[in-house]
Amino acid sequence: MKLVYAIVNDDDTYAVSKGLQKQGIRATKLASTGGFLSRGNTTFMICCTDEQVDAVVEVCKSHSRKRRQVVSASTIAEGTVNLGQPVEVTIGGATIFVTDIERFEQV
């Protein structure tokens, strides 16, 4: 068994959730916030068999997209950029962690 943590942008949450449902994969969704830009994310926790991991990753890849966004430089840590100019950053996509799980129960 594996536990997959998939962190996706809030804009992609619905699409990822529907993609997982179509594959018959159950997931728990947690609201989360990114540390760099303090933007909203959703963290999916998915317990699955070893064979399902590739399907989970593929769903996350195909339903999460990267996008460019202009943010005020004051959003970025002070001292790293000129605070007077907006900065273009890449957001979105998915960050995925796969861990072994020793025991899983639904009660």
C-alpha positions as CSV (number, residue, x, y, z in Angstrom):
1,M,0.0,0.0,0.0
2,K,1.0,3.6,-0.7
3,L,0.0,6.9,0.6
4,V,0.1,9.6,-2.0
5,Y,0.0,13.3,-1.0
6,A,-0.8,15.4,-4.0
7,I,-0.7,19.2,-3.5
8,V,-2.5,21.1,-6.3
9,N,-3.6,24.7,-6.8
10,D,-7.1,25.5,-5.7
11,D,-8.0,26.3,-9.4
12,D,-7.3,22.7,-10.3
13,T,-9.0,21.0,-7.3
14,Y,-12.3,20.3,-9.0
15,A,-10.7,18.8,-12.1
16,V,-8.3,16.6,-10.1
17,S,-11.1,15.4,-7.8
18,K,-13.4,14.5,-10.8
19,G,-10.4,12.7,-12.5
20,L,-9.8,10.6,-9.5
21,Q,-13.5,9.8,-9.1
22,K,-13.6,8.6,-12.8
23,Q,-10.7,6.2,-12.0
24,G,-12.6,4.9,-8.9
25,I,-9.9,6.3,-6.6
26,R,-11.0,7.8,-3.3
27,A,-9.2,10.7,-1.8
28,T,-9.4,12.9,1.3
29,K,-9.1,16.6,0.6
30,L,-7.4,19.1,2.9
31,A,-7.3,22.9,2.5
32,S,-3.7,24.0,2.6
33,T,-1.7,27.2,1.9
34,G,1.6,27.5,0.1
35,G,4.4,29.0,2.1
36,F,6.1,31.1,-0.6
37,L,3.1,33.1,-2.0
38,S,0.6,32.2,0.7
39,R,-1.9,31.0,-2.0
40,G,-4.6,28.5,-1.6
41,N,-3.9,24.8,-2.4
42,T,-5.6,21.5,-1.8
43,T,-3.7,18.6,-0.5
44,F,-5.2,15.2,-1.6
45,M,-4.4,12.2,0.6
46,I,-4.9,9.0,-1.3
47,C,-4.3,5.5,0.0
48,C,-3.9,3.1,-2.9
49,T,-2.3,-0.1,-4.0
50,D,1.2,0.0,-5.5
51,E,-0.3,-0.6,-9.0
52,Q,-2.6,2.4,-8.7
53,V,0.2,4.9,-8.0
54,D,0.9,5.6,-11.6
55,A,-2.8,6.2,-12.4
56,V,-3.0,8.7,-9.5
57,V,0.1,10.5,-10.6
58,E,-1.2,10.6,-14.2
59,V,-4.6,12.1,-13.1
60,C,-2.8,14.8,-11.1
61,K,-0.5,15.6,-14.1
62,S,-3.3,15.7,-16.6
63,H,-5.6,17.9,-14.5
64,S,-3.2,20.3,-12.9
65,R,-1.6,23.0,-15.1
66,K,1.1,25.5,-14.5
67,R,0.3,29.1,-15.1
68,R,2.1,32.4,-14.9
69,Q,0.9,35.1,-12.6
70,V,2.1,38.6,-11.7
71,V,2.3,39.3,-8.0
72,S,3.3,42.4,-6.1
73,A,6.9,42.2,-5.0
74,S,5.8,42.9,-1.5
75,T,4.3,39.3,-1.6
76,I,7.9,38.0,-2.0
77,A,10.1,37.9,1.0
78,E,11.5,41.4,1.8
79,G,15.1,41.9,0.8
80,T,15.1,39.4,-2.1
81,V,13.6,41.8,-4.8
82,N,12.9,45.4,-5.4
83,L,9.7,46.1,-3.5
84,G,8.5,48.6,-6.1
85,Q,8.2,46.2,-9.1
86,P,5.7,43.4,-9.8
87,V,7.2,40.0,-10.3
88,E,6.0,37.2,-12.7
89,V,6.0,33.7,-11.1
90,T,4.9,30.2,-12.1
91,I,2.1,28.8,-10.0
92,G,0.0,25.6,-10.2
93,G,1.0,22.2,-11.3
94,A,1.1,19.5,-8.7
95,T,3.6,18.4,-6.1
96,I,3.3,14.7,-5.3
97,F,4.8,12.6,-2.5
98,V,4.5,8.8,-2.4
99,T,5.2,7.0,0.8
100,D,4.9,3.4,2.0
101,I,2.1,2.7,4.4
102,E,2.2,-0.1,6.9
103,R,-1.4,-0.2,7.8
104,F,-4.7,1.3,6.4
105,E,-8.2,0.9,7.8
106,Q,-11.5,2.4,7.1
107,V,-13.8,2.0,10.0
